[in-house]
Amino acid sequence: MISDPVGGVFALCLSRRGTLLSAGKDRTVAEWETTDLVRRRNPVELPDDAGTPKVILAVEGNQVVVGTTRNTLYVGDLETNFEEVVDGDSEDVTCCVAVQSHLFITASADGGVRQYNSSTKKREWRKNYGEGITCSSVDPLGTSLALGFSGERINTADHCNPVLTQQHFPIRCYQGSATSGELVDHVYVRDAEWASCNCRVSYEAGCLAHSVEGITSMSRSNSKDRLVIGRDNGSLRLYSCPVLSTTAGFLALAGHSHAVSSVTYAGERLITAGVTDNSLFQWKFHSN
């Protein structure tokens, strides 16, 4: 009888050369002879943050693909090592914000933060803060990243170096009413130039709040001539900005299988994130 990996075996597969491959909770991939179940070589251990292997697939030659509980795929063989080829989020993608014209950051309910390059379509760095992230934002200069956590706290970090630079006290509630607070000059507010347009009751998007159901997110293009909204059915709508009528025309886009959590413009490209399908789409618009 062979000794089981610590924690049990979660995946089995026959390789192209007739040996048995196994993977378990100890994050190791081992190779066995099918005749007497003798291990052929020392097992290969995946990285600490790889998650638990759940699927093994033998492809061409000696190549093996391993899928883990963190929605990550590794490709390699037992003679060399495994290389990460797909890095995913293990829980819902809660937010997505643009940093610069070619960079954007995603955050998820598992505490993971990742920065992607929209030009190369590659991840530049990742970090896990160990606590679910519910919201995020970047300052207009694109230098500081603010993260809101499910534990009712806010942290800030440099987007180039995701180490926390400041930790705030827990969020406290402020209640405002018509009899308290500062009087606002309505003319000034109407003509103010805002750095972003993410609020559904803003001047640019106020008409949509009364005519479109299921709005989950919205964003204005950097050229300020387009407004996009994400909906709870996974669809997108593209409007001319500002939206001046409740019956304004729009371009409908589809792709996400469930609610859209975030929409943001990275330069002239639109980045959209799905809540539960953990998908990221990049859209590029061409003028006719």
Secondary structure as GFF3:
##gff-version 3
##sequence-region A 1 288
A	DSSP	beta_strand	9	14	.	.	.	ID=ss1
A	DSSP	beta_strand	20	24	.	.	.	ID=ss2
A	DSSP	beta_strand	28	32	.	.	.	ID=ss3
A	DSSP	beta_strand	44	45	.	.	.	ID=ss4
A	DSSP	three_ten_helix	48	50	.	.	.	ID=ss5
A	DSSP	beta_strand	53	58	.	.	.	ID=ss6
A	DSSP	beta_strand	64	68	.	.	.	ID=ss7
A	DSSP	beta_strand	73	76	.	.	.	ID=ss8
A	DSSP	beta_strand	82	86	.	.	.	ID=ss9
A	DSSP	beta_strand	93	100	.	.	.	ID=ss10
A	DSSP	beta_strand	103	108	.	.	.	ID=ss11
A	DSSP	beta_strand	112	117	.	.	.	ID=ss12
A	DSSP	beta_strand	122	128	.	.	.	ID=ss13
A	DSSP	beta_strand	133	138	.	.	.	ID=ss14
A	DSSP	beta_strand	144	149	.	.	.	ID=ss15
A	DSSP	beta_strand	153	158	.	.	.	ID=ss16
A	DSSP	beta_strand	161	167	.	.	.	ID=ss17
A	DSSP	alpha_helix	186	191	.	.	.	ID=ss18
A	DSSP	alpha_helix	206	209	.	.	.	ID=ss19
A	DSSP	beta_strand	215	220	.	.	.	ID=ss20
A	DSSP	beta_strand	226	231	.	.	.	ID=ss21
A	DSSP	beta_strand	236	240	.	.	.	ID=ss22
A	DSSP	beta_strand	251	253	.	.	.	ID=ss23
A	DSSP	beta_strand	260	266	.	.	.	ID=ss24
A	DSSP	beta_strand	269	274	.	.	.	ID=ss25
A	DSSP	beta_strand	280	284	.	.	.	ID=ss26
###
